[in-house]
Amino acid sequence: MGQGASRAAEGTLLPGTTGRDLIAAAMPPRGAIDGGSVTGIDSAVPDQACRDRPAATAQPDALPSKARQRICLLGATGTIGRATGGALVRRGHDVVCFVRARPGAPASVAPPDPAGRWDGASVRVVDVADPQSLSRDGFAGEPFDAVVSCMASRTGAPGDAWAIDHRAHLTVLDAAQRAGVAHFVLLSAICVQKPLLAFQQAKLAFEAALIESGLRYSIVRPTAFFKSLSGQIERVRQGKPFLLFGDGALTACTPISDRDLADYIAGCLEDESRWNRVLPIGGPGEAITPRQQGEALFALLGRPPRFRSVPVGLLDAIIAGLSLAGALAPSLAAKAELARIGRYYATESMLVLNPQTGRYDAAATPSTGTETLFDFYRDVVNGSAAPDRGDHAVF
């Protein structure tokens, strides 16, 4: 029975459509992973942030910075981390990237420098889950002004999420306090407003610890990343229909580019209005539904739109099948959790959640930057950009 459920979950469910197609269509990169909170902190703080920061599009911060700071950057090997390192260096900051050793390599051997093209940035091999390594190999008794963390669990699976999004961050926070760091800038995710999944709960738990730590903090909650909305580009190129859940208007978001988000994160060090705040942030323009994403993609490819509507209940069936099979095969249990994450993003908007109405509010979602998702699609179609979904190519 478990094997049959597994085949149903991963096999063909609709003509030309597999379970992995459905999850890939829904699944975002984490970090867009990306309101009314179980911790109690969000019911007040984000609401204040939304009132004080209207949704009018702002331009990226002026460069370079007048005040040079020494920054510990976590997550520098990820897409947002790399972009943030560049933004920090452009502002004139001294950036030190704490990165993990390559698997199988001695801890004393640095990996290829992810910041090699950033003049002024350096790399240190550090085990961020080890207090001794953070003290000895990372902060090393030297002065640092701030920690900027773009670090996140790779998949959002419960064990990984609590290990990285919570415990490792707590270890870094303690080490930063011991080192005399004054400011901690955290990349979180707007989806923690409605925490139904393990990674969201882990992120919220650390947000609460950071707020209570006494350090100056800036908690940045982006809406959706461009790469999280790029999973169907190749599918459409191959002549297949664009998959929609329901009518394609169940959700909406104001996606933000890596560069615009990086500029916003770096600006938190200098903009006092972003201090001791939870900061939801999206990109420029109106909120976009999945149907509008598909229409734009077909138009850029010069093809008539072709959509296939999938009931959300089909995702529920996949989750049930994988969960059942997961009792015998742990790898399928992990896929079941990823399917739950996919279902969340198929049914929840990445916009500010109004705690009074329980509805997502595009007008209350602050925005920044100049790059739009459709600009990104155009670059991908003409070959000048390539989406990197990494661990989020789920199957």
VEXPASE-545869 format. One line per 5 residues: for each residue z, x, y of C-alpha. Coordinates in steps of 0.2 Angstrom, whole numbers, m for minus. Last residue first. Layout:
// residues N
Z:X:Y | ...
//
This chain:
// residues 395
m34:62:81 | m26:62:98 | m38:71:109 | m22:72:119 | m17:89:114
m31:96:124 | m39:83:135 | m50:96:145 | m63:87:155 | m78:98:159
m84:101:177 | m101:106:185 | m111:98:171 | m120:85:180 | m111:71:171
m94:80:172 | m96:82:191 | m101:64:193 | m86:59:183 | m75:70:194
m82:62:210 | m79:45:202 | m61:49:199 | m59:53:218 | m55:69:227
m48:68:245 | m29:70:244 | m14:59:245 | m8:41:240 | 8:31:240
9:16:228 | 15:1:238 | m2:m7:240 | m6:m5:222 | 9:m15:216
14:m17:198 | 24:m32:195 | 42:m34:190 | 45:m45:205 | 61:m37:213
59:m20:204 | 41:m18:211 | 33:m6:199 | 23:8:208 | 6:10:199
0:17:182 | m3:0:175 | 4:m5:158 | m6:m12:143 | m18:1:137
m6:15:143 | 8:8:132 | m3:5:117 | m8:24:118 | 10:29:118
13:18:103 | m2:26:94 | 5:43:98 | 21:37:89 | 11:31:74
2:48:74 | 19:56:71 | 23:44:57 | 6:49:50 | 10:67:49
27:63:41 | 18:56:26 | 27:43:14 | 37:33:27 | 22:37:39
11:25:29 | 21:10:35 | 21:17:53 | 3:21:52 | m1:3:47
10:m5:59 | 4:6:73 | m14:2:69 | m10:m17:68 | m2:m16:85
m18:m8:91 | m28:m22:85 | m16:m34:94 | m22:m27:110 | m38:m36:107
m54:m25:108 | m68:m29:120 | m84:m18:118 | m94:m14:134 | m111:m9:138
m116:m6:156 | m135:m3:159 | m139:16:159 | m142:28:173 | m128:40:168
m119:39:184 | m121:20:183 | m114:20:166 | m99:30:171 | m96:19:186
m96:3:176 | m84:11:163 | m72:16:176 | m73:m2:184 | m69:m10:167
m54:2:165 | m47:m4:182 | m47:6:198 | m34:5:212 | m42:8:229
m44:25:237 | m36:41:237 | m25:49:223 | m8:43:217 | 10:48:221
28:41:216 | 41:53:224 | 59:52:219 | 68:60:234 | 81:73:238
68:83:249 | 51:75:251 | 54:71:270 | 59:89:272 | 41:95:269
41:113:265 | 45:115:246 | 38:98:243 | 21:104:249 | 18:114:233
19:97:223 | 7:89:235 | m6:103:234 | m5:103:215 | m7:84:215
m23:86:226 | m29:100:215 | m26:92:198 | m35:76:204 | m25:59:206
m29:43:198 | m25:26:207 | m22:15:193 | m26:m2:185 | m21:m12:170
m26:m28:161 | m43:m28:169 | m54:m22:155 | m56:m40:148 | m44:m37:133
m43:m18:129 | m60:m11:134 | m71:2:124 | m86:8:133 | m101:5:121
m109:20:112 | m125:28:117 | m119:46:114 | m116:49:133 | m104:34:132
m94:42:118 | m94:59:128 | m87:50:143 | m74:40:133 | m59:51:135
m61:55:153 | m47:44:160 | m32:55:155 | m42:70:162 | m42:63:179
m23:62:179 | m14:46:181 | 0:40:193 | 10:55:198 | 29:55:198
36:70:209 | 55:73:208 | 60:83:223 | 77:91:222 | 90:100:233
103:105:220 | 120:95:218 | 117:93:200 | 118:74:200 | 100:72:205
95:85:192 | 105:76:178 | 97:59:182 | 80:67:182 | 84:75:165
89:58:157 | 73:50:165 | 62:63:157 | 70:60:140 | 68:41:141
50:43:146 | 47:54:131 | 55:42:119 | 45:27:124 | 49:10:132
54:17:149 | 47:6:162 | 48:16:178 | 46:32:168 | 27:28:168
26:36:185 | 28:54:178 | 39:69:181 | 34:85:189 | 50:93:195
54:103:211 | 71:111:211 | 78:118:227 | 92:130:231 | 91:143:217
107:153:216 | 104:162:199 | 118:152:191 | 111:136:198 | 94:141:191
101:145:174 | 109:128:173 | 93:119:178 | 83:130:165 | 94:125:151
94:106:157 | 75:108:157 | 75:114:139 | 86:100:134 | 76:85:142
58:86:143 | 57:101:131 | 68:97:116 | 70:78:119 | 51:76:121
47:87:106 | 58:77:94 | 52:61:101 | 33:64:101 | 27:65:118
13:77:113 | 14:93:122 | 31:91:129 | 31:95:148 | 33:109:160
26:107:178 | 42:114:184 | 44:122:202 | 60:132:203 | 65:137:220
72:151:232 | 73:165:219 | 84:181:220 | 84:193:206 | 97:195:192
84:194:179 | 78:177:183 | 67:177:168 | 69:190:155 | 88:192:155
95:175:163 | 81:164:155 | 82:174:139 | 101:172:138 | 100:154:141
87:151:127 | 76:135:128 | 65:143:142 | 61:157:130 | 53:169:143
38:180:145 | 36:185:163 | 20:182:173 | 16:188:191 | 8:179:206
3:189:222 | m16:187:220 | m20:172:209 | m34:176:198 | m23:183:184
m12:168:185 | m14:164:166 | m10:182:163 | m15:185:145 | 1:184:135
15:197:139 | 21:207:124 | 40:209:124 | 42:193:114 | 32:201:100
17:190:96 | 16:178:81 | 14:163:92 | 10:168:110 | 26:171:120
32:157:132 | 29:158:150 | 39:160:166 | 27:161:180 | 33:171:196
25:165:212 | 28:174:229 | 23:161:241 | 9:163:254 | 3:145:254
m12:150:244 | 0:156:231 | 8:140:229 | m8:130:228 | m14:142:215
1:140:204 | 0:122:206 | m17:121:199 | m12:132:184 | 3:121:181
m7:105:182 | m19:112:169 | m6:119:158 | m2:138:157 | 9:138:172
22:126:164 | 36:133:173 | 35:142:190 | 49:152:198 | 46:153:216
50:166:229 | 48:159:246 | 37:163:261 | 39:153:277 | 24:149:287
15:141:273 | m4:143:272 | m11:130:272 | m10:113:279 | m4:100:267
m17:89:258 | m23:74:268 | m13:57:267 | m20:41:261 | m10:26:267
1:19:253 | 17:19:263 | 31:32:260 | 48:25:267 | 47:9:257
41:17:241 | 53:31:242 | 67:18:244 | 62:8:229 | 60:25:220
79:29:223 | 87:12:221 | 82:4:204 | 77:22:198 | 95:28:196
101:15:184 | 98:25:169 | 89:11:160 | 77:10:175 | 68:m3:185
53:9:190 | 15:51:168 | 15:53:159 | 4:54:168 | 13:69:162
7:66:145 | m12:66:144 | m18:49:142 | m22:39:126 | m30:22:128
m48:26:123 | m42:40:112 | m31:27:102 | m46:15:100 | m58:28:95
m45:35:83 | m44:18:75 | m63:18:72 | m77:9:81 | m95:8:76
m93:m9:68 | m75:m14:71 | m60:m7:62 | m67:8:54 | m54:20:47
m38:27:54 | m27:12:54 | m35:4:39 | m35:20:29 | m17:22:33
m13:4:28 | m22:7:12 | m12:23:8 | 4:14:12 | 0:0:0
//
